[in-house]
Amino acid sequence: MQEYSLADLKRLFGLPPALVRKLSQAGFITPPTPSGKNNGGKSKYTFQDLLVLRVAGALKAAKISTPKIAAALEQIRSVLPSGRLAAIALAASGKDLAVREGTREWEASGQYALPLMTTPGQVAAIRNPREVPAASIAHDHYTRGHMLEETDVAAARAAYLAALNVQEDHLEARINLGRLLHLDGQLEAAERLYRQAKCSSALLSFNLAILLEDLEREEEAVAAYRDALTQDPLLHDAHFNLARLHEKANRPREALRHLLAYRRHIARYGE
């Protein structure tokens, strides 16, 4: 298994050694132990530790205090199922930090943020008043589904399905319905829905990759993440997840390549 030093952590995430030590003392990462006799006593960290440190680095970059970093990590650990830490993205939200998994979003304090953070392709664009009626009806169903997600998931799924029945190529409704099916444990149904899409989307490919990971089809997930990056080279979370999968498959060179691509993006654009 590939190991990483404090110097690697600073290069990848800009984390000061003092913060890494505090996270270790708080139990968020495995207490480091020297690896091998000839490493000069330097601490080594695993890729699983990098998943935690990645989140801590984003919090630090957002000027969140160390106590709040610890509280946010504890909240994230309690909210996310085991093994999902790799799939999250982070973004500044006022004086706090918003955490996103797929298109779910909540404050680091634990409060869900409404509306969901929007980027091109994630939610329906504003429609022209003179659009065709079918598209207008589908958009109304989609909007209703989006509004219902936090209060009535079953009704939200029904609204997204109604949108697709009216307009089969409504990409946003397909992505959101697939995500809800995935979260409900209906993995095969979610995969069928994603693969029936008539047009491509970086977000759809990314969500499909996460789904394939949950189905333990990791090489297919690698291909889906690569497809997502082909469509959106700035989708840096795909780089991070690819690094994790390559690390797990004992491909350290590929893992490092994607980690460095992820770090270059953070250095240039932030989370």
N, C-alpha and C positions, 0 to 999 in steps of 0.2 A: 504494500500500500504506500502511495506517495505521502511523504511527510513535508511539513512546511515550518520554516523557522520564523522567529520574530521579525527578521529582516524581510522575509516574504510577506508577512502580514502588513508591515509598514508600506511596502511597495504596492500591495494590492488594495489596501483599504485605508491607508493613512492613519492607522491606529497607534497611539503612543503605548509603549510597554506598560506604563502604569495602569492604563485602562484594561489591558489584556489581563494583567495580574488580578485586578478587582473582579473581572468577570469570572476568572478561574476560582477565586475565593468564594464567590457567590454561587458556584456550582453550575454556571451556564455553559462552561466548557470543561473538558476533562483536565484536572490538574496536570500540567505538563511534567514530564519526566525525561531525563536525558536518554537519547536513543543512540546506542552504540558507544564504544569505548573511545573512539577517535574524533568525537565531535566537539571536544573541548567543553563538555558540560552544557551545551546549548539546548534550550527547550525545543521540542518538536511538537507540531500540531497536525491533526488529521483533517481530512476534507470535511467531516461532520462538524468539527470546530469552526471551519471556515464559514459554514452556513450561518452559525450564530454570529460570528465576527462580522460578516457582511452586513447583517441587520444593525449591529452596534455601530459600524462605520457610517451607515446612512444616518442614524440618529445623531451621531457626533457631528457629521457634516451639516445637519440641520440645526446645529447649535443647541441641541437638547442636553441638559445637564446630566452628569453621571448618575445621580439618584433617579432621575426620570428615565434614563436608559435602562437601569435595572428594573424599574417598575414596568416599563413598556415591554421588555423582554419577558418578564413574568406573565404579563397579560397575553402576549402573543402565544406563549407556550401553553397557556390554559385554554385559549380559543381554538387554536389550530389542532387538528388531529395529528397524531404522531407521524413524523415523516413528511409533513407538508411545508416545513419551514423553507425548503428550497424553492417553493413555487411562488413565494410572495414578492411583491414589489412595494416600494415605499415612496412617499411623496410628502412634501411639506404641506401642512394644513394649519394655517395660522401660527400659533406658538407651539403647536403640538405636531405630531406626525400622523399621517394617514397610512394605513396598511392595506394593501390590496392583494387578494388571492384570486386570480382569474379576473372577474369583474365584481367580486365582492369587495367592499371597502369598509373599514371602520377606523375610528380614532385609536391611537395607541393607548389611550386611557380606557378603551373598551366600548365607547359609544359608537354606534354605527353612524356613518356620515351620509346624509341625504341632501341633494341627489348624488348618485354615483359619479365619481370623477369621470369626465368624458374626454375622449380623444377621437380623432377622425377614424371612422370605421367601427367604433364601439357602440355608438347610439345613432339613431336615425338622424339624418340631416334635416334642416328645415325644408319643407316641401313647397314647391310652387303652387299657388292657389289654383292654377289652371291644369294641374296634373290629372291624369286619368282617374276615374272614380275608384277602380279597384285598388290602385296604389294608395289613394286617400283612405279608404276603408281599412286596408292592411295597416297603415300607419297608425290609425286610431286604435286598432287592436293592440299594436305593439306598445303604444304609449300607455294604454291601460295596464298591460302586463307589467311594464316597467314600474308603474306606480304601485302595483299590488304586491310586488315581491317581498316587501318587508312585513306585510300584514296577512297575506293569504297566498301562499306559494302555489297551492293547487289551482286557484283562480288565475294566477299569473301564468302558469303553464298552459291553461286553457286559452287564455288570451293570445299567447304567442302562437299556439297551434292554430287558432282562428286566423291570425295574420297570415300564416303559411298556407292555409286552405284557400285564402283569397289571392295571395301573391306568393307563389312557391319560391321565388328568388329573393324574398325579403331576408337579406343576409343577417341583419341585426337580430331579428326574431329567431332565426335558426340558431345563432350563436348563444343567445340567452336561454332558449329552451334546452339546448344541449347541455349548457352549464347546470341548469336546474335538475335535469335528469341525472347528470353525473353526481351532483351533490346528494341526490336521493338514492344513490346506489344503483341506478339503472344504467349500468355502464354500456352494455351491448346496444341498448336503445339509443343512447347518446352517440355512440360511434356511428350507428347507421345514419342518424340525423346529420352529423357532420359530413359524412362521406357522400351524402345525397346532394350536397350544395352544388349548384351549377356554376358558381363563380368562386374564385379563390380569395383568401383573406389571410393576412399574417396572424390576426388574432384567432381565427378559426383553427389554423394549423397549430398555433401555440396551445390552445385548449385541447385539441386532439392529442397533442404530444403528452400533455399531463394525464389525459385519460388513458393513453396507451401505457404509460408508466404504471398506473393503477391496475392495469390488466396484466402487468409483468411482461409486456412485450417491448423491452427496452431498446432493441435495435430499431424497431419501427418508430419508437419515440424519437430516437436520434434523427431519423430521416425527416420526421415531421418538424422538429425544431429547426433543422437545416432549411426546410421549405419555408418556415416562418421568416428566417433571416434573409432568404432570397427575396421575399416580398417586402420586408422591412428591415434593412440592415441596422437600424437604430433600436431594434427590439433586444436590448441588452440582457434582459432576463433569460432569453433563449441561450445566449452565450454561457451564462452562469450554469444553467441546467445542463447544457451539453458538457461543460467541464465536469460536473458531478457524475454524469453517466459514463464519460470516458474514464474518470478516476475509478469508478466501480468496475469497469471492464478491463482495468489494468492497462490503460493506454495513457500513461502520464504525460507524454509529449503533447498529445492532442488536448488533454485536460488543461495543461499549462497554457497552450495557445489560446483557448477560449477564455481562460481566466484573465489573461493579459488583454484580450479584446474587450472583455467586460470592464476591466480597470481603465482602459483608455477612454471608453465611453463615459464612465463616471467622472474622470478627470476633466473631460471636455464639456459634458452636458449636465452632470449631476444625476441624481436618481430620477 
